[in-house]
């Protein structure tokens, strides 16, 4: 199937580049598959670092904000309260997974793309845009939107209601460490020129350039 350039806000540029694509002037510069053994090892290491870093950040922020409001770090812990806290955290951490992918999908829609959703059981959900290519910076926004948006919401919630935010701790950590693939892809794409076009694949991306 031919590739379709997506760019809702620049129709003239989209038409010109699509003509070049249809004329066969695409040249592949880079490709990444995240599910290969070579990629999984560094991804796992980065994921652990992101999980630990996010854990330290949110726990310290939550405790500091709670102390600011209550002038104590003793919330009156009971076994029933801890059990309820744990159950709610687990439930919310599962809810955050489809929300993460939904934000990817909305970002694809923002540029005029047609996203699709899928699952790699038992836990992996994904959102993609088959046979569609995007400008590099547009694709960066698609990839990083869930990490940035959900993290900002989590920080704001913690600053205004640290007790309530504590019930979303697992979800925040899941969203942050779960975005390891998005961060890895973004770091690779940023090394490419801004004029590069990015094709989303089920397991990564392909970077294309237009030949003269």
C-alpha positions, 0 to 999 in steps of 0.5 A: 500500500502507498504511504500517505502524508498527514499534515492537516495544517499545511495542505499545500506542502502536504500535496507537494510532498505527497506527489514526491512520495507517489513518484518514488522519491522516498529514501529510508534513512533509519528504522527502529524495531523496539521488540528485538532482543538488541533493543529490549535490553537497553529499553529495560535498563532505561525503563528501570531508571525512569521508574526509580526516578519517577518514584523518587520524584512523586514520593518526595513531592507528595510528602513535601506537599502533604507536610506543607498543608498538614505540617505533619507526615502522619496521615493516621495510617490504618490497615484498612486504609493501607489496603484501600490505598493499595487496591485503588492504586492498582485499579487506577494503574490499569485505567491509565494504560488505555488513557495513555494510548487514547492520548496518542490517538488524539495526537494522531487525529490532531495532525489529521491522521487515522489512528488504530488501537490494538493489544498485545496480551496480557498487558500491552496496549498500543496505538498506531497509524498504519501507512501514514507518515508525519513530519518529524516534529509532529511525530515527536508530539504524538509520541511524547504527548501522553508522558507530558500531559499525564505527568503535568496533571499528576504534578498539579493534582499533587500540589493541590491535593496530595492525599488524593494524589497518593491514590494515583501513585502507581498510575503515575509510575506506570505511565512514566516508566511505560513511556520508555519506548516513546522516549527511546524513539524520540531520542533517536528521531531527534538525531534526524534532520527536521525535514525527515518524515516518520512512518509509524509501524506496529513495532517502531518507526521508519525515517524517510527523506525526499530525494531531489 
